[in-house]
Amino acid sequence: MENHLYPEIIISCEHAGNQIPVKYRHLFLKAADILSSHRGWDPGALGLALTVSDHLKVPLFKFNISRLLVEINRSEGHRRVFSEFSSVLSELDKQRLLESYYLPYRKSVEEKIGELNRSGKTVLHIGIHTFTPVFKNKTRNCDIGILYDPTRDFEKQYCKRLKQLLKENLPHLNILSNQPYKGVDDGLTSYLRSQINETQYLGIELEVNQRFLNRKNQFPKDTGRAIAHSIELSRLKAS
């Protein structure tokens, strides 16, 4: 069981950007405001993911294309894989879109995890996301959410420790479990859990409130370093 004491970490950022490839820009001619909003991407997520991965010196997987073109954090058959902008594409063009962007990204993450598992390592996968502070006219009281599957013991134990450390390192923030979303909702980590034994894979998502962003869509560096430090310490207690 020693491989659970110090798992290998990988970081991912599924909503790193809001880019639209030239081939598909005609679909978004009147959507500039939506693309730049929280619907188009997770503002601040990439900068945070870079800070964490640099601090921990671990691999970072990032997807810079807007989720409004293709949502890589949903299962292939999910009704929200294609937004109202890309759903107008023909079935053939949708399949090409999946083959060009969706499948290669998800495959790259899954292959890296498989490579580490085959070498005897447990993988701690941290997906970095951000969320809008006001949703449907309601202010969210969560500052950082830790999303996980509470039926998987290793994830549950790990996240309990991570939550404690985040509270110690960021005492002014409200750290909540499985908020503002459920950790078992459809997504990349949920898919990977279905493919990999819980002793080999911990799929955690961190959701950070966008209210802390500055005008350049950046979080304070101290916040990123505190999150990275908490992850670094918490993986020692992953079993």
C-alpha positions in Angstrom: 0.0 0.0 0.0 3.0 2.3 0.1 2.3 3.7 -3.3 -0.7 5.5 -1.8 1.4 7.4 0.7 3.0 9.5 -2.0 1.0 9.5 -5.2 2.2 11.0 -8.4 0.3 14.2 -9.2 -0.9 15.5 -12.5 -2.8 18.8 -13.0 -5.4 19.4 -15.6 -7.3 22.5 -16.8 -10.1 21.7 -19.1 -11.4 25.2 -19.5 -8.1 27.1 -19.8 -9.1 29.3 -22.7 -11.8 30.6 -25.0 -10.1 30.2 -28.3 -12.0 29.2 -31.4 -10.1 27.7 -34.4 -10.5 29.7 -37.6 -12.5 26.9 -39.2 -15.3 27.4 -36.7 -15.3 31.2 -36.1 -18.3 31.7 -38.3 -20.4 30.0 -35.6 -19.4 32.7 -33.1 -19.6 36.0 -35.1 -22.1 37.5 -32.6 -20.9 35.7 -29.5 -17.9 37.7 -28.4 -19.4 38.7 -25.1 -20.5 35.2 -24.3 -17.1 33.8 -25.2 -15.4 36.2 -22.8 -17.8 35.3 -20.0 -17.7 32.4 -17.6 -19.7 30.4 -20.1 -16.9 30.5 -22.6 -14.1 29.5 -20.2 -12.9 29.5 -16.6 -11.2 32.9 -16.1 -8.1 32.6 -14.0 -8.0 28.8 -14.1 -5.0 28.5 -16.3 -2.9 30.9 -14.3 -3.8 29.0 -11.2 -3.0 25.7 -12.7 0.4 27.0 -13.9 1.2 28.2 -10.5 0.3 24.9 -8.9 2.1 22.7 -11.5 5.2 24.9 -11.4 5.4 24.8 -7.7 4.9 21.1 -7.5 7.0 20.4 -10.7 4.3 18.1 -12.1 2.7 17.7 -15.5 0.0 20.1 -16.6 -2.7 19.2 -19.2 -4.6 22.2 -20.6 -7.3 22.7 -23.1 -7.4 26.3 -24.6 -10.4 25.9 -26.9 -13.7 27.3 -25.6 -16.1 24.8 -24.1 -18.8 26.5 -26.2 -17.2 24.8 -29.2 -16.8 21.4 -27.5 -17.1 20.6 -23.8 -14.3 18.2 -23.0 -15.5 17.9 -19.4 -18.6 16.1 -20.4 -19.1 12.5 -21.6 -19.1 12.1 -25.3 -22.8 11.4 -25.5 -23.8 14.2 -23.0 -26.3 16.7 -24.3 -24.0 19.6 -23.4 -20.9 18.4 -25.3 -22.1 20.8 -28.0 -23.4 24.2 -27.2 -26.2 26.1 -29.0 -23.4 27.5 -31.2 -21.8 24.2 -32.3 -24.9 22.0 -32.2 -25.9 23.3 -35.6 -23.0 21.4 -37.2 -23.8 18.2 -39.1 -23.2 14.9 -37.4 -20.2 14.4 -39.6 -18.7 17.7 -38.6 -19.5 17.0 -34.9 -17.6 13.7 -35.2 -14.6 15.5 -36.8 -14.7 18.0 -34.0 -14.6 15.2 -31.4 -11.7 13.5 -33.2 -9.7 16.7 -33.7 -10.0 18.1 -30.2 -12.1 16.2 -27.6 -10.7 12.7 -28.0 -7.0 13.7 -28.2 -7.1 15.7 -25.0 -8.9 13.1 -23.0 -6.8 10.3 -24.4 -3.6 12.2 -23.4 -4.7 12.5 -19.8 -5.8 8.9 -19.6 -2.6 7.6 -21.2 -0.4 9.5 -18.8 -2.4 8.0 -15.9 -2.1 4.5 -17.4 1.6 5.0 -17.8 2.0 5.9 -14.1 -0.3 3.1 -13.0 1.7 0.5 -15.0 4.9 1.7 -13.2 3.2 0.9 -9.9 2.1 4.5 -9.0 -1.2 5.8 -7.7 -2.2 9.0 -9.4 -3.6 12.0 -7.8 -5.3 14.0 -10.5 -6.2 17.6 -9.6 -8.5 19.4 -12.1 -8.4 23.2 -11.7 -11.6 25.1 -12.4 -13.1 28.4 -11.4 -16.7 29.4 -11.0 -18.8 32.6 -11.2 -19.6 34.1 -7.8 -23.2 34.9 -8.7 -25.3 32.3 -10.5 -29.0 32.6 -11.3 -29.1 35.8 -9.2 -27.8 34.0 -6.1 -24.4 34.7 -4.5 -22.5 31.6 -3.8 -20.9 31.4 -0.3 -18.2 29.0 -1.4 -14.6 30.3 -2.0 -12.9 27.0 -2.8 -14.8 23.8 -3.5 -13.2 20.4 -3.3 -15.0 17.9 -5.6 -14.7 14.2 -5.1 -16.6 10.9 -4.9 -17.5 10.3 -1.3 -18.0 6.5 -2.0 -14.3 6.1 -2.8 -12.5 5.8 0.5 -9.1 7.1 -0.7 -10.6 10.2 -2.2 -12.7 10.8 0.9 -9.7 10.5 3.2 -7.5 12.6 0.9 -10.0 15.4 0.6 -10.6 15.5 4.3 -6.9 16.2 4.8 -6.7 18.6 1.9 -9.6 20.6 3.2 -8.0 20.9 6.6 -4.7 22.1 5.1 -6.5 24.6 2.8 -8.3 26.1 5.9 -4.9 26.4 7.7 -3.2 28.0 4.7 -6.1 30.2 3.6 -8.0 30.9 6.9 -9.9 33.8 5.4 -11.6 31.6 2.8 -14.7 29.4 3.0 -13.6 25.9 2.0 -16.4 23.5 1.2 -16.7 19.9 0.1 -18.6 19.1 -3.1 -19.7 22.7 -3.7 -20.7 24.5 -5.8 -21.1 21.2 -7.8 -21.1 17.5 -6.9 -17.9 15.6 -7.4 -19.9 12.7 -9.0 -21.4 14.9 -11.7 -20.6 14.0 -15.3 -17.0 15.0 -16.1 -13.5 13.8 -16.9 -12.7 12.7 -13.4 -16.0 10.8 -13.2 -15.2 9.0 -16.4 -11.7 8.1 -15.2 -13.0 6.8 -12.0 -15.2 4.4 -13.9 -12.1 3.1 -15.7 -9.5 2.9 -12.9 -9.5 1.3 -9.5 -9.7 3.7 -6.6 -6.4 2.4 -5.2 -4.7 3.6 -8.4 -6.6 6.8 -9.1 -7.9 9.8 -7.1 -9.8 12.2 -9.3 -10.2 15.6 -7.5 -11.5 18.9 -8.8 -10.8 22.2 -7.2 -13.3 25.0 -7.9 -12.1 28.5 -7.0 -14.4 31.5 -6.8 -13.8 34.1 -9.5 -14.5 36.9 -7.1 -10.8 37.0 -6.2 -9.7 37.7 -9.8 -8.0 41.0 -10.6 -8.7 43.0 -13.8 -6.2 40.8 -15.7 -8.2 37.7 -14.7 -5.4 36.6 -12.4 -5.6 35.2 -8.8 -3.2 36.5 -6.2 0.0 34.5 -6.4 -0.2 33.8 -2.7 -3.5 32.0 -3.3 -2.0 29.7 -5.9 1.1 29.0 -3.8 -1.1 28.2 -0.8 -3.2 25.8 -2.8 0.0 24.1 -4.2 1.5 23.8 -0.7 -1.7 22.3 0.6 -1.7 19.7 -2.2 1.9 18.9 -1.6 1.4 18.2 2.1 -1.9 16.5 1.8 -0.7 13.8 -0.6 1.4 12.4 2.2 -1.9 11.4 3.9 -3.6 10.0 0.8 -4.0 6.5 2.4 
